[in-house]
Amino acid sequence: MSTFERPALIFDLVSKSFPRHANRMLVRDRIVHLVRGRHRERIQALQEISFTVRHGETVGIIGHNGAGKSTLLNMATGLCRPDSGRIEVNGRVAALLELGSGFHPDLTGAENLSINAALLGVSRKRAALIFDEVVSFSELGDFINEPLRTYSSGMVMRLAFSVAVHTDPDILIVDEVLAVGDLAFSNKCIHKTMEIRDAGKTLICVSHVPQTVTRLCSRAIWLDHGRIVDDGPAAEIMAAYQASQIGQHAVQS
């Protein structure tokens, strides 16, 4: 069965937890904990999550801070492994997660561009062909030859986004990066993302901006405390989520 005969992404009863870091521990204290078999309390980030994303689907992941959204994206990209369950990814993935992840501050923008493209599975020949296009879209100009440590956070975001969207990914995963930078470039990113969506690529994104989710995505998955609350048409799920948030604020006040 070929890559595109299988769904783009499958999560099957996936769970993930992390140790709670209440305070810093000295190395000797960590060794004592290991030797004596002491286990720190764990935070359950995801609990038996199951869903499937078909090729060409556009899916928004929504929920409050700490709901498990970023953990889900990290696991979809292979940055961390589940404690239990199965994850299957079919297709080449480009991910925009933490700002500047995969970049080195002492290398120039041009060097980071080439390395990041290689990490995304792009050949050296293809990277050379898209180089000018990436630089033009990022609007970095001559700064492309300066070390990344001289960049503002907005400039790093421009470069990261430009590389990701010009490497022709099968699956584009975005975590709030469209909210970084000035309004004009943010709109430019959204339009480029819509082009990728309209070309039939798979899009999975996290955003706290309702308009972004409903504009980019046809489907939304609502997470709460590591579990799926609802999964369906983006406009309906976002409306239900917003109503629940208003209700919670009313109760608290």
Beta strands, then each sheet from edge to edge (+ up, - down):
strand 1: 9-19
strand 2: 42-53
strand 3: 58-62
strand 4: 84-89
strand 5: 93-96
strand 6: 171-175
strand 7: 202-206
strand 8: 219-224
strand 9: 227-233
sheet 1: 2+ 1- 4+
sheet 2: 5+ 6+ 7+ 3+ 8+ 9-
end
